[in-house]
Amino acid sequence: MGISVGQSELESQARAQLATHADLIADDVDAKLAERFDAITRVAQNLTMEEESLLGRAQPILNRQAALTSLFHKLYLIDSSGVIRATFPASGTGRGMNVSDRAFFQLTNRQMTTLVSEPFISRDENIPIVAITAPVFNHDKRLIGILVGTINLDERSFLGDLKNLTIGDTGFVGMGTRSGFVLIHPRRPSRLDPLSDSNPLYDAARNGEEGVTLAPMSDGQQRLVAYRQLNEAPWFVTVSLPTQEAFEPIRKLSHVMFWVAGALLLLFIPLSLRLFSRLLSPLQQLADQIKARHMGVLDAPIDVGGGREIRELVSTFNQVRDEREAARVELEQQEAYFRSLSERSPIGIVQTDVLGRIGFVNHAFEAIVGQPLERLKGQHYLKGVYREDQTQMLQNRSRVLYDGEVFQGQYRLYDARTDRVIWVASMTAPIETPDRCLGTISVMRDITHELEVEAELRAARTLAERILGVLEEGVVLTDRQGFVSFANPPSQVFIGNHASPVGSNLFDIVRVAVDGEFWGFDEFRKQPQVTGLDAVLTNMRGDSLEVELTMLRLENEHGADQFVFVMRDDSERRRQEAQLSWDASHDPLTRLFNRRAFTASLGNQLMQAGDHSAPTVLMVIDLDHFKPVNDNGGHLLGDELLRHIADILRSRMRQSDVVARLGGDEFGVILPACGLDRAKSIAESLRAGIEALELEQDGRHYGVTASIGLTDVRGDDTTNKAVMARADEAAYTAKSRGRNRVVVYGEEAMASPQETVRT
């Protein structure tokens, strides 16, 4: 047991250590990737310019990125068509190479965000690398190029040190990708080999799982392996240690313990045998004399030396033997009379002497145990008692013999021939003379069948109560008038009372409402069955609970109806449905409607365009100078500014208006049946409110203005696109006129010729 517990503790410690190593390595690699990811993203954001400027000065721009040279093996600037325009170091190969077929270029071109590529072999240097790609945009947010930084997987500053890292004496570190390639493995010197498809450990790691497990080694032994997923890339780290090395201390300890235990046993066994043989020799003499006395060979009293206990036993035996002989004579005289009384008794009768030997049984007892008197007579009564009840029966018999008590109780008899257990209800009384006890007499009745029926009923009831007790649903059973005959513990939570409601009328202590209408017991009684009914239950404390209610009608053998009410707490499901509906239609930052909900609302307004007395107006709000707030104050300040602007929009809108964040720094407002004049007044109020908004951070003040475009929803508009295009054009016109203004689409001189040319 000590070895087993020690091995279990060693395994637990080894698992914890390996998991810690895996966490440290994974966190280190994540930190390196995150540092490079953030660095190249910042540089790419600072390269916002026109495409001609970027491509014309590609090499000088790349030469100035000194901060990236310590983080990346090589830098590339690729144009939007996939041609490498500049490299750093500039002396390296690759300039002019087309990489549009590379997965990292295609994925960045599609997703327009910074990405970490799958590992691959570079074409210009033929080494295993990973590329971190960051898109470069012009001022119109159009992709004009991709900044790429490559990481040599063999560099000591990245993964090079890990392949030589050992855990213990023979443990090692490995790394792979979820796409199925080896990054680090001490037994695979070549990089980017495919992972083994037959290894369940790799399957689990590639599926995104983490943990510590036992895995087979190539030599048939096992090893402990901890595997951990990276956060910054779809890679995983494995840390392996053979179990033979992990359990070596306990193996040495087990050898020492084995030899020590063997030596102790060799010394202890001979000494023990000699000592016990000396102590037990008087008992053997006592056994031999008792046997001779019973066989009639020895008539004299037993005389054996030895310890005090043995001498007391000899004295007691001699005394009992003498008393038994005297009692035997008297019992024989009474036997005929006793037999005549008990032969025809319908209950079993057993008579034993003071030593517990059976002297007489009647026919009823013979029928109970299935054995005749000839076979039972002379046997000790305990021989027929079930083994687990024998100790208790000895104690009960002692109280009967020595204290004169009358024992009443139930116990089991056992018939070894048929392997049958018989339950009996028995009463045992002493057979006494004025000066001594001669034995006992017991009367008993076979209650085996009765107990089996009671046990089945009790088990069925216990099972039902346990099942109902562990359910989270409240279960209440009522009669046909609604009075509660059973309620499980969870039902008391719904009823609002810690005391059991049994005996009360269910609909006197709770109130049930369905779609705002009260349902009493009569409404339920009219239904053959109610399943999954959404209701509001008001309990005794006045709490209103959202529940799902089920009612079943039961009929017993007498034709009387009973009703089972099952109450399940449905508030969480309804809350989750409401939350999911809100999340699907709202922007999480500003808590305004999102573009999806805005588009649906605009479509509804198009279908109702002819139903309003005044036209519905669409307003597009585009913030001016928002990017400098993000660049100089940080994204957290930009997010705070957007939330304040959302509050301004909400505060100036009617309840029927729809306000949404369309994306980035663009907002949309639908004003049903508002009219252009009133909408223009509202827009001017919003513009002034946004202009007056100012946030302070580190002693600097930040603010934005808004260019707002308005258009009415017309009867001939058939798609959202046409209405949005007019509002967007009005907003662009506002920007071209100097920003911070409101423009209505179609107004006279919405844009002068010169402004049109500039636009």
Phi, psi and omega in degrees: 000320178297319179295317181297315179295319179297317179296320178297319180292319178298319179297319179298317179294319180297319178299316180295319180294317180296320178297321178295315177302315182297319179297315182297316181294315181297318180296322180295313180294321177300318181296319178296317179295317182296321179299314180291322179300310182294321183296312183290331177294316180297318181296317181296322179293328180281354180267014180298118181193182176286152186298321181298320180293319182295312185286329180289330181244031187301309185293315177299322179299315182291326180294336182277353184274060182295331182295335183274341186293332179280348183256336186237149176291321181203149179243144178226143171243116187246136178282178186292344179267355177101010181265132179286119182262337180203150177226155173222124003297144185294336181286347183288166179276169174116340182294131183091352181286142179263121181243023182295341179274352181287143183297324183293325178291314182296318182292319178295322180295329180278315189270343175057041179210167180290133185224155171255123186280170168289148176299144179205170178268125182289148181280327185276332181240350178056049177231157178285126182222167169234137181252134171251119188248137178230126180288148177244128184244157170272187183292341178268013179065029177258137181293124179241354180177174180226129175266124186238130172243127181257148180240120177285118183295341181272353182294139180297330182287346181246278182242356187299323182288335186290329184290339178260002182283130179246147177249114186069221180267321187234001179283160183210169180249138176230163178210141179215174179250154179292340178281355170106029180237149178274129173260317180221130172197121185296338180264002176232090184296330181280144182270159173064027170290151177290145175289153179291128180285343185267000182267113181295335178297314179296323179299316180296315181296321180290339177273006176090011181276160178224154177154194178230132183215167174267133181226146180286147175261167182296334181270011177093345178279178180245161177220151174272130183231125172256132179230139186221137179276145173275151179271328188270347181208155179283059180240166175219152181249137173238139176235118188245145176212122179299139180296333180298320178287322182295324185259012183300319180298318182288330178295318178295319180297321181296323178297317180296316181295324180298312182291324177295317180296321179297317180295319179296319179296317180299328179278324189281320188298310181298318180297320181295316181298318181294317181295314182293325179297323179289319182290329186265355182299321176297328179295323178294319176298318179298317179298318181296318181290323177297317178299317179296323180294318180292325180281354180086002179288327184243123178257337182287158176299153180289138180221108182224138176278190178123200183288174182298319181297319181293320179295321177295322178296318179298315181298316180296318180298314180298318180295315180297322180298318179294316180295323180297319180298319180292319181291329182299319180297316182292320181294322179298327179290328183269351187297317182299316180294316181297319182295319181296329179283327189262347186300317186262013179291138180285352179248154182289139179231132179229131176242131179233157175274185184293339178271357177092010180274139182287128177253331183202142169223148177268179184296325180297320178290321176303322179291325180295311185267350178072025180225145180280166180300323182302326181276331184273330187298133180090344178283149174289138185299332181293340180298329180266000180268139180302139190305318184289343180261357187294318181299314180296323180294323176299317179295318179296319181294323179297318179295325179292314185288315190262334181254353179072016180285161173253122183267133172230132180177187181239140174206179187247140169257157182226127176256104185294331183293321181254002181053048185244134176256130185237120175275133179229147169261122191231152170230125183241131180230153179283150169259111191235149165252173180303333185240357181202166176255131184260345182157202181225159172229134183234138171244140186211159181227137180286115181242020184302311183294320180299317181292325179297317179296316179297320181295319179297316179295318181294320179294318180297318180292317179298317179299316180296317181293323179293317180299314181291330182289328183270351177292147174282336180283146172278134181236125182231133177249127180235162173273189186287349174262357179094007180277135187283127175250344176204143175210126178282163184305318180300334181295334181293332176294318180291322182286335177084027180215131180288335180282154180292136181274006183301131182098343179267156174279125187303320186272004168271339184250350174225159177232129184246128178239132178239117183053039177084355181253138181285132175247116173267186181297328180297322179295321178289322184293335178288340185268137173293330181193146177234127183231128173061041181278120176282121185216166173245121183253125176256121187263190186294332180278356183088005178284137175258121184244135173277118185230157168254119191251134175233136178233128177243141178258128179244145175237128178270183186293342179266004177083004180277136180279143168231153185235131176253121177253125178247122182245122179241133178295116185250007186293322182294318179297317180293322178295319180295320179296318179296320180294318179297320179296319180293316181298324183289340186242005185231152175278126186293334183282307186264348183062019170271172173299150175268179183300323182298312180293324179297316180298318179295318179295320179295321177299320178296321179294326177298319180290337181254018188300326183270000185269349184260148177288328177241150184290150172282142185241137175255132181238127174248126183244120179243119183288142178262140173061034180281327183300318177300330178296315179294317184292318186268321183265343180099159183294329180295320177294319178300319178295320179296320179297318179298322179294321178294320179296322178298321178296322178297316181297316181296321186291338184253009183255154172281167181294331182276349183284154179247120180244129185218151169264116185277346180140140178060238180251030181245134180235156177227145180226133174249124182245092183294136174050044185259318186087148186293323183295312180292323179297322179294323178295318178297319181297319178296323178296318179295317180300317180293320179297319180292321180296325182282346182288132181213131177246146182246136176210125178053040176082357180252149181252136183234140177198169179222170170238180185225135170258120190241130177246137181238147170206151177271155176271120188260161182293335181266005176285126181248344181225154176297327186300320182294317181292316180297324181297319179294317180294319178297319181296320177296321179293319177296323177297320178298321179293320183291338179274006177116007178068175176056053179203170180246131179231133176261130181296131176092358177295156176301134178056045179301326175215128178289161179305316181297318180295324179297318179297315180298318180298000000 
